[in-house]
């Protein structure tokens, strides 16, 4: 299994390269506790405060800081499907 980037590394990368971009509709992996992760869709992102809300596949919402996520797919990379 590949190593995960540390949350601090991810936060530094995000703040350096992506902080002015809204992450609404991005698919992300998020840290739920010290050793647990989930995957979901960003439904709200306040880029000034760095807080966001993520909805997982079961419809459960997670609220937290952007330094606890890793972006899997940015909104502009999403593929649109017909119908």
C-alpha positions in Angstrom: 0.0 0.0 0.0 1.5 3.4 -0.9 2.3 5.9 1.8 -0.2 8.7 2.3 1.2 12.3 2.3 1.1 13.7 5.8 -1.7 16.2 6.5 0.9 18.9 7.1 2.5 18.3 3.7 -0.9 18.4 2.0 -1.8 21.6 3.8 1.4 23.3 2.8 0.9 22.2 -0.8 -2.7 23.3 -0.8 -2.0 26.7 0.7 0.9 27.3 -1.7 -0.8 26.2 -5.0 -4.5 26.0 -4.5 -5.7 28.4 -1.8 -7.5 30.8 -4.2 -9.5 28.0 -5.8 -12.9 26.9 -4.5 -13.0 23.2 -3.9 -16.8 22.9 -4.2 -17.6 19.7 -6.2 -14.0 18.3 -5.7 -13.6 14.7 -4.8 -11.4 14.4 -1.7 -10.0 12.0 0.8 -10.4 13.4 4.3 -9.0 12.4 7.7 -11.6 11.4 10.2 -9.3 10.7 13.1 -5.6 9.8 13.6 -5.6 6.6 11.5 -8.9 6.8 9.6 -9.8 8.3 6.2 -12.9 8.7 4.2 -13.8 9.8 0.6 -16.4 12.3 -0.4 -17.5 15.4 -2.4 -16.9 18.9 -1.1 -20.3 20.7 -0.9 -19.1 23.9 0.8 -15.7 25.6 1.0 -14.8 28.8 2.7 -11.4 29.6 1.2 -10.8 32.5 3.6 -11.1 30.4 6.8 -10.0 27.1 5.2 -13.1 25.3 6.4 -15.2 22.9 4.3 -18.1 20.5 4.4 -17.8 17.1 2.7 -20.6 14.6 2.0 -19.6 11.0 1.8 -21.3 8.2 -0.3 -23.7 7.5 2.6 -24.8 11.1 2.8 -23.0 11.8 6.1 -21.4 15.3 6.3 -17.9 15.9 7.7 -16.9 19.5 8.7 -13.3 20.3 9.0 -10.2 22.1 7.9 -8.7 21.9 4.4 -5.4 20.8 5.9 -7.1 17.4 6.7 -7.9 16.6 3.0 -6.1 15.3 -0.1 -7.8 16.3 -3.4 -8.4 13.3 -5.6 -10.2 15.1 -8.4 -10.5 18.8 -8.8 -13.9 20.3 -10.0 -12.6 21.2 -13.4 -11.4 17.6 -13.9 -14.8 16.1 -13.4 -16.3 14.3 -16.4 -19.8 15.3 -17.4 -22.1 12.4 -18.3 -25.1 12.6 -20.6 -28.5 12.1 -19.2 
